[in-house]
Amino acid sequence: MIKILAACGAGVNSSHQIKSALETELNNRGYQVTCDAVMIKDINEEMLSHYDIFAQIANTDLGFNVNIPIVDAGAILYRIPAMAEPVYQSMESAIQSITK
């Protein structure tokens, strides 16, 4: 099971849309994933240590080095398949890089 963390300003809307989209699409592609959605301000090194991939909405300086793959997932929010597909491909590449 691949664990993904999505985060947005309030941890309510955007991150949950990304969570839902990633779980649906990646499961349809045959990956076993679970995604959690949180407020960006709540992320710390200890929290991230429990995840395999960080799906960020915008490039954010968290104040520490992120040691897991980061995928920019904000384009999913436009709900345009042509814009979301590169995000899914990046996510697949990240999954493949950690499962080798």
N, C-alpha and C positions, 0 to 999 in steps of 0.2 A: 504494500500500500504506500503510495507516494502522498506525502502530506504537504499541502500548499497553504501559504498564508497570504491573504489579500487584505489590504488596509486602505482606508480612506479617512478623510477628516473627521467624520462623526462615527464611522464604523457601522452605519445603518443602511445607506442606500447604495452608493456606488460599489462598495466592496461586496455587498451581498449580490448585486447583479453580476459582478465578475465571478464570485464564488459559484453561483448557479450555472452560469455559462460554461465555466471551466469544467465543473463536475459533469455536466450533461455532455458536452462535446468530447471531452477526453475519455469518458466512459464509453461513448459511442465508438470511439476509435480503438477501444480494447484495452485501455489503461485503467488500472485500479487506483483512483485518486480520491482524496478527501480534501476539502478546502475549508478553512476557517476565515472569518471576516472580523477584523478588529479596527479600533481607532488607531491611526498612525502614531499618535502621541504615546500609546501604551506599549509600543514595540521596544524591546530591549534585547541585549545579546542573549540573555538566558531564554527568553521566549523564542527567539529565532532558532536556538539550538535544537528545538523540538520539531523543526520543519525541514523539508528537503528543498523547497523552492519558495522564493518570495515573489509574489505577483504584485508589483507596485503600479499605482495609477499614474503617478508622476515621479520624476526623478527627485528623490528626497534625501537630504543629508540627515542620516539618523544619528550622527555623532560617534559612530563606531564602524569598524569594517564588517561588512556582511560577507560571511564565508560560505554562503550557499548561492546557487544560481539565482539571478534576478531576471525576471521577465517583465517588460513594460506592457501592461495589460489594459491601459486606459482606452485603447481603440475599440475594445469590446463594447464600451458604453455608447458608441455611436449607432449600434445595432445595424450596421451595414456589413453584410457577410464578407465583402471584398476587403474591408478594413480589419475585420476580426480574424480572418484566415492567417495573416502573418503572425498574429499573437499565438494562435493555436500551433502553428509550425514551430515557433520559438519555444513554446512550452514542450512540445514533443522532443525537440532537440535537447532541452534541459533535462527532461526525463531520461532520455537515452544516455546522456553524459553521466548521470549518477547511477544508472543501473548496469553499466558495463562491468 
